[in-house]
């Protein structure tokens, strides 16, 4: 049976009221307190067409913060494109609901984590972890 621990990305508000990553909390989330053998898999994503420059800047800043939190915790890291892990699960061209449905199916004990439409990011993160467990071990 698959074991899963889910954390939403810790965020805070910047002076303009926009959500940004809370770096200190992210460091805590990624801390390997049990000294388990682990690996971080980061989705190698790009900004969306049509995003304004400040949104693209925050997006890149968040990606860099995630990379730095992984490095600060001395965790090994690999990268995967959305196309690669989605192809593995047959999700190319499907909507976010399909990712949630698949996560609920593959992690039935944890299906409450994925029940709302806004939980699509959780579902995709869980599937990326499952992709790593099934293909990179």
Protein Blocks (a to p, Z undefined) as FASTA:
>chain_A
ZZdddddddddddfkopacddfklmmmmmpcfkopacddddddddddehiafklmmmmmm
mmmmmmmmmmmnopacddddfklmmmmnopghiafklmmmmmmmmmmmlmmmmmpmklmm
mmmmmmmmmmmmmmmZZ
